[in-house]
Structures are given as structure tokens and as C-alpha cells.
Amino acid sequence: MDILVSAFVIILAIAVAVVLYYLLKNGIALLVNAVVGVIVLFVLNLFHVMSLAGASDLPIDWITVLVSAIGGLVGVIIIVVLHLAGIAL
């Protein structure tokens, strides 16, 4: 009976480890994407890239940081396009 319980616990531990691996793998990718998005947002303002298109710098407030953190590079592109179109966040 102890062997059966031990085998079940080992199989359960392996299943939990596999699930945690896949969750952390996706979580780390999302975290890296969010950090890259926020860094790109700040670099755009640091080097005044928007002035090349004839627009003012991007406003850095809680909504732009949130969109760039959730969306990553795609979020920053959306913010830039909306800013160039004159749509304020």
C-alpha cells in the first residue's frame, strides 16, 4: 500500500512541476514583453523621436504606461499611432 501511495505522490509531483513550468515559461515571456514595451516608451521620449514626425513627445502617465506594459511593443505602436492621429489616451 505504501508503494502505491508513493507512486501516486511522485506522479502528482511530476504533473505539478510540468504545469508550473508551462505557466512560468509564459509568465516570463509576458514579463519580458512588458518591460521591453515600457523601456521603448521611455526611449521614444528620451530621444524625442516623435518630433521627427512633427508631433510632441508622448505623454507618460498611468494609462500609457499601463497600455505599454500590457501590450508590450504592440501597445507602444498603438500609442504612437493614436498620438499621431491626435487621439489622446
Secondary structure, 3 states (H helix, E strand, C coil): CHHHHHHHHHHHHHHHHHHHHHHHHHHHHHHHHHHHHHHHHHHHHHCCHHHHHCCCCCCCCHHHHHHHHHHCHHHHHHHHHHHHCCCCC
